[in-house]
């Protein structure tokens, strides 16, 4: 089938992923901003990857922190850390992204990263003109409930694009599940970190490069 819009995950699809060590250090810095210089390592890890409203609440209860204030600081610090990675070239666009300039359909982005991080990627790397809409998370604990596989942000992007037949491109199983929840087709891209990944989900397409989208969208 043909598609009248394509929506992309960001990290690991359009731009390289951020090193875990960079994110971990940013979370440690967040604790330090609240004069917590020796947080429990499990709490640091839990706030680095896979944070949930419940886990954020538990951590804030442990240290007597305001949930909204702590989480906003966490997201702000993570964004700043990723901006450094982008400026220095350690977090860069994939080489095949320019092939999207010849893809004659409206395009959007849906990321579980912070909105401020997504915006910085687009502006600093000069590709904002490629995309008609781009969604990341708001710096609120509630936004964690809207992350993929929740289809919330995909639904928003599809509405913005006014599309009937949409393809969502991702590099995580949560991306494929989010596409299913949104009722749209999916493509799993085999970036180097996913080359030999065994999937427990069934994407509509399994691709090696963004260039493959030209053939798919012409079907």
C-alpha positions as CSV (number, residue, x, y, z in Angstrom):
1,X,0.0,0.0,0.0
2,X,1.0,3.6,-0.3
3,X,1.3,6.1,2.5
4,X,0.3,9.7,2.6
5,X,2.6,10.5,5.7
6,X,5.6,9.0,7.5
7,X,6.3,9.6,11.2
8,X,9.7,8.8,12.7
9,X,11.1,8.0,16.2
10,X,14.1,10.3,16.7
11,X,16.9,8.7,18.7
12,X,18.3,5.7,17.0
13,X,16.4,6.4,13.8
14,X,17.2,10.0,12.7
15,X,20.0,10.8,15.1
16,X,22.3,8.7,17.1
17,X,21.4,7.5,20.6
18,X,22.9,9.2,23.7
19,X,25.4,7.3,25.7
20,X,24.0,5.8,28.9
21,X,27.0,7.2,30.8
22,X,26.0,10.7,29.7
23,X,22.4,10.3,30.9
24,X,23.6,8.7,34.1
25,X,25.9,11.6,34.9
26,X,23.1,14.1,34.1
27,X,20.9,12.4,36.6
28,X,23.6,12.4,39.3
29,X,24.0,16.1,38.6
30,X,20.2,16.5,39.1
31,X,20.4,15.0,42.5
32,X,23.4,17.3,43.3
33,X,21.2,20.3,42.4
34,X,19.1,19.4,45.4
35,X,22.2,18.9,47.7
36,X,22.0,15.1,47.4
37,X,25.6,14.2,46.8
38,X,25.4,10.5,47.5
39,X,22.1,9.2,46.2
40,X,21.3,5.5,46.2
41,X,22.8,4.0,42.9
42,X,19.5,2.2,42.3
43,X,17.7,5.5,42.4
44,X,20.1,7.1,40.0
45,X,19.7,4.2,37.6
46,X,15.9,4.3,37.9
47,X,15.8,8.0,37.1
48,X,18.1,7.5,34.1
49,X,16.2,4.9,32.2
50,X,12.6,3.7,32.5
51,X,11.4,6.2,35.0
52,X,7.7,6.0,35.8
53,X,5.4,8.4,37.7
54,X,5.5,5.8,40.6
55,X,9.2,5.5,40.7
56,X,9.7,9.3,40.5
57,X,7.2,9.6,43.4
58,X,9.1,7.0,45.5
59,X,12.4,8.7,44.9
60,X,11.1,12.1,45.8
61,X,9.4,10.7,49.0
62,X,12.8,9.2,50.0
63,X,14.6,12.5,49.8
64,X,11.8,14.9,50.7
65,X,11.7,16.4,47.2
66,X,8.9,18.1,45.4
67,X,8.0,15.8,42.5
68,X,7.3,18.5,39.9
69,X,10.4,20.5,40.7
70,X,12.7,17.4,40.8
71,X,11.4,16.0,37.5
72,X,11.5,19.3,35.7
73,X,15.2,19.7,36.8
74,X,15.9,16.1,35.7
75,X,14.5,16.7,32.2
76,X,16.2,20.1,31.9
77,X,19.6,18.6,32.9
78,X,19.2,15.7,30.5
79,X,18.4,18.1,27.7
80,X,21.5,20.2,28.4
81,X,23.7,17.1,28.5
82,X,22.3,15.9,25.1
83,X,22.8,19.4,23.7
84,X,26.5,19.1,24.5
85,X,26.6,15.7,22.7
86,X,25.0,17.3,19.7
87,X,27.3,20.3,19.6
88,X,30.4,18.2,19.8
89,X,29.2,15.8,17.1
90,X,29.0,12.7,19.4
91,X,25.2,12.6,18.8
92,X,24.9,13.1,15.0
93,X,22.4,12.6,12.3
94,X,22.6,9.3,10.4
95,X,24.1,9.6,7.0
96,X,21.0,8.4,5.2
97,X,18.8,11.2,6.6
98,X,19.3,13.3,3.5
99,X,17.5,10.7,1.4
100,X,14.3,11.9,3.1
101,X,14.5,15.2,1.1
102,X,13.3,13.2,-1.9
103,X,10.5,11.5,-0.1
104,X,7.4,13.2,-1.4
105,X,5.1,12.8,1.6
106,X,4.6,14.9,4.8
107,X,6.7,13.8,7.7
108,X,6.7,14.1,11.4
109,X,8.6,13.0,14.5
110,X,7.4,11.3,17.7
111,X,10.0,10.8,20.4
112,X,9.9,9.8,24.1
113,X,12.8,12.2,24.6
114,X,12.2,15.7,25.9
115,X,10.5,18.2,23.5
116,X,13.4,20.6,24.2
117,X,15.9,17.9,23.1
118,X,13.9,17.2,19.9
119,X,13.7,20.9,19.0
120,X,17.4,21.3,19.6
121,X,18.2,18.4,17.3
122,X,16.1,19.9,14.5
123,X,17.3,23.5,14.9
124,X,21.0,22.9,15.6
125,X,21.5,20.2,12.9
126,X,19.5,22.2,10.3
127,X,16.7,19.7,9.4
128,X,13.6,21.3,10.9
129,X,12.4,22.1,7.4
130,X,12.0,18.4,6.7
131,X,9.3,17.8,9.3
132,X,5.8,19.3,9.5
133,X,5.3,18.3,13.1
134,X,7.5,17.0,15.9
135,X,6.5,15.8,19.4
136,X,8.6,15.0,22.4
137,X,7.6,14.8,26.1
138,X,6.7,17.8,28.2
139,X,8.9,18.2,31.3
140,X,6.2,16.8,33.6
141,X,5.8,13.5,35.4
142,X,2.5,13.0,33.7
143,X,4.2,12.9,30.3
144,X,5.8,9.6,31.2
145,X,2.4,7.9,30.9
146,X,2.2,9.2,27.3
147,X,5.5,7.6,26.2
148,X,5.4,4.8,23.6
149,X,3.9,2.2,23.5
150,X,1.1,4.7,24.4
151,X,0.0,6.1,21.0
152,X,-0.8,9.5,22.5
153,X,1.9,11.5,20.6
154,X,1.5,9.5,17.4
155,X,-2.2,10.3,17.4
156,X,-1.3,14.0,17.8
157,X,1.2,13.9,14.9
158,X,-1.3,12.0,12.6
159,X,-3.9,14.6,13.4
160,X,-1.5,17.4,12.6
161,X,-0.5,15.8,9.3
162,X,-4.1,15.2,8.3
163,X,-3.1,11.8,7.0
164,X,-5.2,8.7,6.4
165,X,-2.5,6.1,5.7
166,X,0.5,6.5,8.0
167,X,3.8,4.7,8.4
168,X,5.7,4.9,11.7
169,X,9.4,4.2,11.7
170,X,11.2,3.1,14.9
171,X,14.1,1.1,16.4
172,X,12.4,-0.2,19.5
173,X,9.7,-2.7,20.2
174,X,7.8,0.0,22.0
175,X,7.7,1.9,18.7
176,X,6.1,-1.0,16.9
177,X,3.5,-1.5,19.7
178,X,2.8,2.2,19.7
179,X,2.1,2.1,16.0
180,X,-0.3,-0.8,16.5
181,X,-2.0,1.1,19.3
182,X,-2.4,4.0,16.9
183,X,-3.8,1.8,14.2
184,X,-1.0,2.6,11.7
185,X,1.6,0.5,9.9
186,X,5.2,0.3,11.2
187,X,8.8,-0.1,10.0
188,X,11.6,-1.4,12.2
189,X,14.9,0.0,11.1
190,X,18.0,-2.1,11.6
191,X,20.5,0.5,12.7
192,X,23.9,-0.9,13.9
193,X,22.6,-1.3,17.4
194,X,19.7,-3.3,16.1
195,X,21.3,-5.3,13.3
196,X,20.9,-8.7,15.0
197,X,18.0,-7.8,17.3
198,X,15.4,-10.6,17.7
199,X,12.0,-9.0,17.7
200,X,9.0,-10.0,19.8
201,X,6.7,-7.9,17.7
202,X,5.7,-7.9,14.1
203,X,6.3,-4.7,12.2
204,X,4.7,-4.2,8.8
205,X,8.2,-3.7,7.3
206,X,11.8,-4.5,8.4
207,X,14.3,-2.1,6.8
208,X,18.0,-1.5,6.8
209,X,18.0,2.2,5.8
210,X,15.8,5.2,5.5
211,X,16.4,5.0,1.7
212,X,14.2,1.9,1.7
213,X,11.2,4.1,2.4
214,X,11.3,5.4,-1.2
215,X,10.3,1.9,-2.5
216,X,7.9,1.3,0.4
217,X,6.0,4.6,-0.1
218,X,5.8,3.9,-3.8
219,X,4.1,0.6,-3.4
